[in-house]
Amino acid sequence: MTKAADAKAGPLIVGLSGAYTSGKTRLATDLAAVLRQAGRRVVVLHYDDFHRPLQTLKWDEQEPSGEVETFYARAFDGERLCELVLAPLAEAGALHADLRVLDWAQGANVLALRLDIAPDAIVLLEGMLLFRPPVIGYLDLRIFLTVEEDTILARGRLRDVPLYGPGIMALYERRYLPVYRRYLAADRPERGAIVIANDDPEAPVIQGEG
């Protein structure tokens, strides 16, 4: 990664994708810490910041597949991420900008985000549904985390039930898992990526390139 970053004009853009609860944020945080200790400039970006407000996503409540397709196609505003961050980085090789990203509590793009990305930085961009157009075209390196569905559900219960109540698990069955399956089938996100089996985050297994 370091050699690639040195050879590239402008920041190296590394995408980290995987299912809900697959460990994307933790991996990005840990990797950033290691790179910073090695003297690299690192910026961590979250695709969730460019999620569309939930109230703007409309579907037929009588048709479960409609909900899945809506979230698969429209949940993330990849065009906005590209317009505000990735395209300017590709053109100028650096970015200094004050953005407004999604405040989940308010359901609007009102949360301040300051970006200072130098030409020699490594940008770690993590998120679900990341390895799709238009975002995938800006990624220099891709890392895909795989986990079993039982692991997704177990982590969901541990992480989300205390925050949102037991009803959140119905969303895993109705929305999160079907959207993830749709992503795997339609986009094959493991293809061309470094694939890491992350059922045990204390002992991830690098499976090679997909």
N, C-alpha and C positions, 0 to 999 in steps of 0.2 A: 504493500500500500504506500509506503513511504517513497519508494522509487517512482511509482506512478504519479504521486503528488508532485515530486520534484520535476518530472518530465513534462507535466501538463502546464500550459499557460493558463493561469487562473486557478481557482479553488478546485479541489477534487470533490466531486459530489458522490457520496456513498448512500445508496438506498438500503434500508432495512425493512423488510416486510414479513408478514406472517399473519396467522389467525389472531382473533381476539385472545388476550391473555397468553400469547406465545412467548412473551419476554422481550418484545421489541424495545420498549423504553429502558428496561434494565440493561440490555446489551448496549444500547447507545450510550447510556450513562457510564457504564464500566469501560467501554472502549474509549470514550472521550477522556476519562481519567488516565488511562494508560498512555494515550497519545500526548496528553498535556505533560505528563511526567517525562516523556521523551523530548519535550521541548517544542511540540507542534501546536499551532493555533487550531482550535477546534470550535465549531459552532454546531449545536444540536438543534434541529428543527423537527416539529411535530406536525404530521399531516392533519391531526385532529384540530389544529388551529385553523385549518382551512376547510373544515367540515361545514356544510350548509346548516343553518338553523333548522332544527327539527320541524318547526311549525310550517316551514316552506315546502316540506316534502309531503306530497299528497298521493294517496293511493286508495284503491277500493277496499274498504275494510271487510267486505264479504269475500274477497279473493286473496288468499294468502300469497299466491305467487306474484300478485301485483305489488305487494309490499316488498318482497324480495327484489323484484326487478327495479323498483323505484330506488331502493337503497343501493343496489349494485351500480346503477347507472348515474345516480345523482347525489348520493350522500356527500361526496367530497367534491370540492370546487377546484379541480386540478388546473383549470384554465386560469383561475385567479392566482394560484401559487406560481404558475409559470409566468404570468404577466408581471407580477410584483417582485418575484425573487429569481426564478431560474433563468428566464430569458435575459434580464439585465445582467446577471452574473456571466452568462455565456457571451454576451456582447462586450461588456466592459472589463470582465475579469476581476471585479470587486463590487461590493455593494455596501452603501451606507444609507440606511433608510429607516424612517419611523412608520410602522404599519399599524393597522387596526385589524385584529384577528378576533375569532369567535370567543365571546364570553358565554359559556354554556349556561350560566345562571340567568343571564338576561336574554339569551337567544338572539344575539346581534353581534356584529363585528365592531365592538367598541373597546376591546382589550388592547392596550398599548403593547407593541412589540418593537424594540429597537434592535436593528441588525447592523453589525459592523463586521463585514466579511472581507478579509484581506486576500490578496492574490495567492498567498502561500497557505491559506487555510484549508482544512479538511472539513467539509460539511457533512454531518451525519443526519440524514433525513429519514425518519422512521414513521411507519404507518401501515394500516390495513389498506388493501386495494391500491397499493402504490405503483406496482409494476404494470401499468396500463398507460395508453396514450391519454393526455399528452406528456405526462410526467416522465415516463420511462425513457423518452428520447434525450433527456438531460442528465441521466445517471451514468457515471463513469464506472461504477462498481456496484454490484447488487448482492445482498446477503438475504437469504430466505430462511426463516425459522419454521421448522415443522414440529407439530405436536399432535398427539392423538386426540380425538374428540372427547374421550373420557377425561383427559387432562384439562382440556379447555373448560369443561363443565365443572370439574373439581376446583379449578382456580377461580372460576366465576363465582362459585358459592363462597369461597373463602374471601375473595376481594370485594365483591359487589353486594352480596346479601346484607352484610352489616351496614352498608351505605344506603341501599335502596329498598331493602326488604326482600322477602322470598319471591315476590312476584317477578323480580328481574329475571329469574331463571326461565320463565315462560318466553321472554324475549330471546334468550339463547336458542331455545328450541324452534321458535317461530321465525326469527330474523337472523341472528348472528351466525349460527351454524349454516343455514341455507345460503346466506350471502357468501360465506367463506367457500362452500362447495361450488357455488357459481363461479367464483374467482378462480378456483383451481381448474375447473373444467374449461372455462372460456379463455383464460389468459395464460395458463400454465406458468405461473410466476416463478417456479423453480428452474425453468429453462434459462440457461445462461447465467444463473446466479450461483454463488457459493451456498450450498445447502447445509444447514446445521440442525440436527435433531436436538430439540431443547425440552424434552419431557422432564429431564432433570437439570435445572439451571445451574446446579453446582457441578455438573459433569456433562456439559454439552458435547455432542459428537459431530465433528465435521465430516460430512458424507461426500464431499467433493463438489464438483460443478454439475448442475442439473442439465 
